[in-house]
Amino acid sequence: MKLRTLLSLCAVGSLSFLTACASTQPAQDTSVFDPIEPVNRFVHNANGAVDFMVLYPAAMWYRDIAPQPVKTAVGSFVRNLNEPLNSLNALLQGDPDQAAASFQRFIVNSTIGLLGFNDVATDFGIPYRREDFGQTLGHYGIGGGPYIVLPLLGPSNLRDTTGLAVDYMTNPLTWGARNSESLEALYWTGVGATALHTRYSTLDQLNELQKSSIDYYAALRSLYRQQRNAAIRNGTPSPVAEVEDESASYDFDDAVDGSANQ
């Protein structure tokens, strides 16, 4: 079975389950539902081993060796690759103004900004806002569902895993990479640059989290939930109080703010 077909079946099945939980208000998960915690902890530990051997050393090298202009350019390039999906998901959320802004950013940065390595759009007064299909589902009140730790990708839940599958299938680069060697090279360059820059951007937050938390797995799980709630709100105040994991001793708000400012 082709990967695209498998992802389609998973997305349809997951959407059917999640739609039953939908409401008219944006979803805000206030507690953790982790029914497969032993499996998740195993995958979490395996991901940690890969991170220790590959991603963490690469991110440290990138932080210490790469000049700041290079890091800024890579971050801009990574954000630009997301703009088509940002535009589509903003439109699905009923926000045509943001959809137009994301599309404008993509056109301006891909041309004047030289494939997005220069964030000219921000200089023109068009700020960046990340949107994905997991946020779109949350916008329509679909809760996160069971917590899931994905191999290599890390913390997620049923809603956001469905969102990843849909974003993969609707990403123009996914389709273009099958028919063009140059687009395939751009796609895999984007995957590598995203992984490296994301790990670099979270170095300080995750190091502090790991040192200060009693249970790193539980702390990361709680941090993920709060970050996703904040992303779904798009910066608006939370209507409900968050319920923290008792095993986590960490200032999650500082972590969210620090990650957003990378």
C-alpha positions in Angstrom: 0.0 0.0 0.0 1.4 3.4 -1.0 2.2 5.8 1.8 -0.2 8.4 0.4 -3.1 5.9 0.5 -2.2 4.8 4.0 -2.1 8.3 5.3 -5.4 9.0 3.6 -7.1 6.1 5.4 -5.6 7.1 8.7 -6.7 10.7 8.3 -10.2 9.7 7.4 -10.5 7.3 10.3 -9.1 9.8 12.8 -11.3 12.6 11.5 -14.4 10.4 11.9 -13.4 9.8 15.5 -12.5 13.3 16.3 -15.6 14.9 14.6 -17.8 13.2 17.2 -16.0 15.3 19.8 -16.3 18.6 18.0 -18.0 21.7 19.4 -18.6 25.3 18.3 -15.8 26.7 20.5 -12.0 26.4 20.0 -10.7 23.3 21.9 -8.6 23.9 25.0 -7.4 20.7 26.6 -7.1 21.2 30.4 -5.9 17.7 31.3 -3.9 14.9 29.8 -5.4 11.7 28.4 -2.5 9.3 28.0 -4.0 5.7 27.8 -0.9 4.2 26.1 1.7 5.8 28.5 4.0 2.8 28.7 4.3 2.7 24.9 4.7 6.5 24.7 7.4 6.4 27.3 9.3 3.7 25.3 9.1 5.9 22.1 10.1 8.9 24.2 13.2 7.2 25.4 14.0 5.9 21.9 13.6 9.5 20.5 15.9 10.7 23.3 18.6 8.3 22.3 18.4 9.4 18.6 18.4 13.1 19.8 21.5 12.5 22.0 23.4 10.8 19.2 22.3 12.9 16.2 20.1 16.0 16.7 21.6 17.5 19.9 25.2 17.4 18.7 24.2 18.8 15.3 22.1 21.6 17.0 25.0 22.4 19.3 27.4 22.6 16.4 24.9 24.8 14.5 24.6 27.1 17.5 28.3 27.5 18.1 29.7 27.5 14.6 27.1 29.0 12.2 27.1 32.8 12.1 23.9 34.5 13.3 23.0 35.8 9.8 23.1 32.2 8.6 20.8 31.0 11.4 18.4 33.9 10.7 18.4 33.0 7.0 17.7 29.3 7.7 14.9 30.2 10.1 13.3 32.5 7.5 13.7 29.7 4.8 12.0 27.2 7.1 9.1 29.5 7.8 8.6 30.3 4.2 8.2 26.6 3.3 5.2 26.6 5.7 3.4 29.5 4.1 1.2 27.6 1.6 -0.1 25.5 4.5 -0.4 28.5 6.7 -2.6 30.2 4.0 -4.7 27.1 3.4 -5.4 26.5 7.1 -6.2 30.1 7.8 -8.8 30.0 5.0 -10.2 26.8 6.5 -10.5 28.6 9.8 -12.6 31.3 8.3 -9.8 33.9 8.3 -9.4 35.1 4.7 -7.3 38.1 5.7 -4.7 35.9 7.4 -4.9 33.5 4.4 -4.1 36.4 2.1 -1.3 37.6 4.3 0.4 34.2 4.4 0.1 33.9 0.7 1.5 37.4 0.2 4.4 36.4 2.5 5.1 33.3 0.4 5.1 35.2 -2.9 7.2 38.1 -1.6 9.8 36.0 0.3 10.1 33.4 -2.5 10.9 36.1 -5.1 12.4 39.2 -3.6 13.5 37.3 -0.5 15.4 34.7 -2.6 13.5 31.4 -1.8 12.6 32.8 1.6 16.2 33.1 3.0 15.3 36.8 3.5 12.1 37.7 5.4 11.3 40.7 3.3 7.6 40.4 4.0 8.1 41.2 7.7 10.0 44.3 6.7 6.9 45.2 4.6 4.7 44.9 7.6 3.3 41.4 7.0 4.0 39.4 10.2 4.3 35.6 10.2 1.7 33.3 11.8 2.0 29.6 11.8 -1.2 27.6 11.1 -1.6 23.8 10.6 -4.5 21.4 10.2 -4.2 20.3 13.9 -4.9 23.9 14.8 -7.8 24.0 12.3 -9.4 21.0 13.9 -8.9 22.6 17.3 -10.4 25.9 16.0 -13.7 24.0 15.4 -13.7 22.5 18.9 -12.1 19.1 18.3 -10.1 18.1 21.3 -6.7 16.6 21.3 -7.7 13.1 22.1 -5.2 10.5 23.3 -1.6 11.7 23.8 0.8 10.1 21.3 4.6 10.2 21.1 5.6 9.8 17.5 8.8 8.2 16.5 11.4 10.9 15.7 8.7 13.6 15.6 8.0 13.6 19.4 4.9 14.8 21.3 1.6 14.8 19.6 -2.0 13.6 20.0 -4.6 12.0 17.8 -5.9 15.4 16.5 -2.5 16.8 15.7 -1.3 13.5 14.2 -4.3 13.6 11.9 -3.3 17.2 11.1 0.3 16.1 10.2 -1.1 13.6 7.8 -3.5 16.1 6.1 -0.8 18.8 6.0 1.6 16.2 4.3 -1.0 15.3 1.7 -1.9 18.9 0.9 1.6 20.4 0.9 2.4 21.4 -2.7 6.0 20.4 -2.1 4.9 16.9 -1.3 3.3 16.6 -4.7 5.9 18.5 -6.6 8.8 16.4 -5.2 7.3 13.4 -7.0 7.6 15.0 -10.4 10.6 17.2 -10.2 14.1 16.5 -9.0 14.7 20.1 -8.1 11.6 20.2 -6.0 12.5 16.9 -4.4 15.9 18.4 -3.5 14.1 21.5 -2.1 11.7 19.3 -0.1 14.4 17.2 1.6 16.5 20.3 2.2 13.5 21.8 3.9 13.0 18.7 6.0 16.6 18.7 7.2 16.7 22.5 7.8 13.5 22.3 9.7 14.8 19.5 12.0 18.1 21.3 12.6 16.6 24.7 13.2 13.8 23.5 15.4 16.2 21.6 17.6 18.5 24.6 17.8 15.5 26.8 18.7 14.6 24.6 21.7 18.0 23.9 23.1 17.8 26.2 26.1 14.1 25.4 26.9 14.5 21.6 26.7 17.8 21.6 28.6 16.2 23.7 31.4 13.1 21.5 31.4 15.1 18.3 31.7 17.2 19.7 34.6 14.3 21.1 36.6 11.6 18.6 36.1 11.1 15.5 38.3 9.7 13.6 35.4 10.9 14.9 32.0 8.3 12.8 30.1 5.4 14.3 32.0 6.8 17.8 31.9 7.3 17.6 28.1 3.7 16.2 27.7 2.3 19.1 29.7 4.4 21.7 27.9 3.2 20.3 24.5 -0.5 20.6 25.6 -0.1 24.2 26.7 1.8 25.2 23.6 -0.9 23.7 21.4 -3.6 25.4 23.4 -1.8 28.7 22.9 -1.4 28.1 19.1 -5.1 27.3 18.7 -6.0 30.6 20.6 -3.7 32.6 18.3 -2.6 34.7 21.2 -6.0 35.4 22.8 -6.3 34.9 26.6 -7.1 31.4 27.8 -10.7 31.0 28.9 -9.9 28.2 31.2 -7.2 27.5 33.8 -4.6 24.9 32.8 -4.2 21.8 35.0 -0.5 21.0 35.4 1.0 17.5 35.7 2.0 17.1 39.4 5.3 15.6 38.3 6.4 18.7 36.4 8.3 21.5 38.2 8.8 24.0 35.4 7.7 27.5 34.3 5.8 26.5 31.2 4.7 30.0 30.2 8.4 31.1 30.1 9.1 28.1 27.9 6.3 28.9 25.5 7.4 32.6 25.3 11.0 31.7 24.8 10.3 29.1 22.0 8.1 31.7 20.2 10.9 34.2 20.3 13.5 32.0 18.7 
